[in-house]
Amino acid sequence: MQVPIGQLIRDELRRQGKTNQWLATQIHVNPRTVNKIFLKEVIDTQQLLLISKALDVDFFKAFSEALQ
């Protein structure tokens, strides 16, 4: 089972009412990179950790749940 991580991140960012620019600043990337993250099915763990901290959401949990 594949985890649509980019979509989960985008949905959470929207749910929180935050912008791509805000997330880009938080994780120290270009806003275009945030748009690319939304399309990803695979993501670097360090980048996912930064995103999880910025949005205060454990995105790693989605992968753990996929193991069940």
C-alpha positions as CSV (number, residue, x, y, z in Angstrom):
1,M,0.0,0.0,0.0
2,Q,1.3,3.4,-1.0
3,V,0.9,6.4,1.3
4,P,0.0,9.6,-0.6
5,I,2.3,11.7,1.5
6,G,2.4,14.8,-0.6
7,Q,-1.4,14.9,-0.7
8,L,-1.6,14.4,3.1
9,I,0.8,17.3,3.6
10,R,-1.1,19.6,1.2
11,D,-4.4,18.7,2.9
12,E,-3.1,19.4,6.4
13,L,-1.5,22.7,5.3
14,R,-4.9,23.8,3.8
15,R,-6.8,22.5,6.9
16,Q,-4.6,24.7,9.1
17,G,-5.1,27.7,6.8
18,K,-1.4,28.1,6.1
19,T,0.2,29.0,2.8
20,N,2.9,27.3,0.7
21,Q,5.1,30.3,1.4
22,W,4.7,29.8,5.2
23,L,5.7,26.1,4.9
24,A,8.6,27.0,2.6
25,T,9.9,29.4,5.2
26,Q,9.5,26.9,8.0
27,I,11.4,24.1,6.2
28,H,13.9,26.4,4.5
29,V,13.1,25.7,0.9
30,N,11.8,27.6,-2.1
31,P,8.0,27.8,-2.4
32,R,8.3,25.9,-5.7
33,T,9.8,23.0,-3.8
34,V,6.7,22.9,-1.6
35,N,4.6,22.5,-4.7
36,K,6.8,19.6,-5.8
37,I,6.5,18.1,-2.3
38,F,2.7,17.9,-2.8
39,L,3.2,15.7,-5.8
40,K,5.6,13.3,-4.1
41,E,4.8,9.7,-3.3
42,V,8.3,9.3,-1.8
43,I,9.9,11.8,0.6
44,D,13.2,12.1,2.4
45,T,12.8,11.3,6.1
46,Q,14.7,14.5,7.2
47,Q,12.4,16.6,5.1
48,L,9.3,14.8,6.5
49,L,10.6,15.4,10.0
50,L,10.8,19.2,9.3
51,I,7.4,19.2,7.8
52,S,5.9,17.2,10.7
53,K,7.4,19.7,13.2
54,A,6.3,22.7,11.3
55,L,2.7,21.5,11.0
56,D,2.7,19.8,14.4
57,V,1.5,16.5,12.8
58,D,3.2,13.1,12.9
59,F,3.2,12.3,9.2
60,F,5.3,9.2,9.9
61,K,2.2,7.7,11.5
62,A,0.6,7.4,8.1
63,F,3.5,5.0,7.1
64,S,3.2,3.1,10.4
65,E,-0.6,2.6,9.9
66,A,0.1,1.3,6.3
67,L,2.1,-1.5,7.9
68,Q,-1.0,-2.8,9.8
